[in-house]
Amino acid sequence: MQAQAGRNAYAVVLEQARNPRFYTDFGVPDTFDGRFEVLVAHLFIIMHVTGEQGEEARGFNQALFDAAFADMDQTLRNMGIGDMGVPKHMRRMMTGFNGRMHAYEEALDD
């Protein structure tokens, strides 16, 4: 059940992150990296709010994370990144994701 909820939430996040206004009106570069930044910001908002709601919410956050990174893996493959390159790119994205999540949390704590 949480896996489906995570996939459903990720579909909504992805739709919001693809809003053209981020790239036309707000100056976010319409690149893989720019889209990654917008996506992670949206994921953070959901994970931050739900993360304070107990164990079940943490399970949802994990399902959301899993759905996001499964999609990112597929996106890399669709972009033509080979099987040997995908793990390297995924590690870099996970590191970036974790760094941003911590930075956003710290910013809210200040």
C-alpha positions in Angstrom: 0.0 0.0 0.0 2.8 2.5 0.8 4.6 1.6 -2.4 1.5 2.6 -4.4 1.0 5.7 -2.3 4.7 6.7 -2.9 4.3 6.1 -6.7 1.1 8.2 -6.7 2.7 11.0 -4.8 5.7 10.9 -7.1 3.5 11.2 -10.1 2.0 14.4 -8.7 5.5 15.8 -7.7 6.8 15.0 -11.2 3.9 16.8 -12.8 4.5 19.9 -10.6 8.2 19.8 -11.2 7.5 19.9 -15.0 5.5 23.1 -14.7 7.0 25.3 -17.5 6.9 28.4 -15.3 9.9 27.2 -13.3 11.9 27.3 -16.5 10.4 30.2 -18.3 9.4 32.6 -15.5 11.6 31.7 -12.5 15.0 31.2 -14.3 15.6 27.6 -13.5 17.7 26.2 -16.4 15.6 23.7 -18.5 18.3 21.1 -18.2 18.6 17.7 -16.5 20.3 19.4 -13.6 17.7 22.2 -13.4 14.8 19.8 -13.4 16.6 17.7 -10.8 16.8 20.8 -8.5 13.1 21.5 -8.9 12.2 17.9 -8.3 14.3 17.6 -5.2 12.8 20.8 -3.8 9.3 19.4 -4.2 10.3 16.0 -2.7 11.8 17.8 0.3 8.6 19.7 1.0 6.5 16.5 1.1 9.1 14.5 3.0 9.7 17.3 5.5 6.0 17.7 6.3 5.2 14.0 6.5 8.5 13.0 8.2 7.2 14.6 11.4 4.1 12.4 11.5 5.5 9.1 12.8 6.6 5.7 11.6 4.0 5.2 8.9 4.9 8.5 7.4 8.6 7.5 7.3 7.5 4.4 5.4 5.6 6.6 2.9 8.7 8.8 2.6 10.8 5.7 1.8 8.3 4.6 -0.8 8.3 8.1 -2.4 12.1 8.1 -2.4 12.1 4.6 -4.0 9.6 5.7 -6.7 11.7 8.9 -7.5 15.0 7.1 -7.9 13.5 4.2 -9.9 12.2 6.9 -12.3 15.5 8.6 -12.3 17.2 5.3 -13.2 14.8 4.8 -16.0 15.2 8.4 -17.2 19.0 7.9 -17.4 18.6 4.7 -19.4 16.1 6.5 -21.7 18.7 9.3 -22.2 21.1 6.6 -23.5 23.3 6.2 -20.4 24.6 2.7 -20.6 24.4 0.0 -17.9 27.9 0.7 -16.8 27.3 4.5 -16.4 23.9 4.4 -14.7 25.2 3.4 -11.2 27.8 6.3 -11.3 25.1 8.8 -12.2 22.7 7.3 -9.6 25.3 7.6 -6.8 25.9 11.2 -7.8 22.2 12.0 -7.8 21.7 10.3 -4.4 24.6 12.2 -2.9 23.1 15.4 -4.3 19.7 14.5 -3.0 21.0 13.8 0.5 23.1 17.0 0.5 20.1 19.1 -0.5 17.8 17.5 2.0 20.2 18.2 4.8 20.8 21.8 3.6 17.1 22.5 3.4 16.5 21.1 6.9 19.3 23.2 8.3 17.9 26.3 6.6 14.5 25.7 8.2 16.2 25.1 11.6 17.9 28.6 11.5 
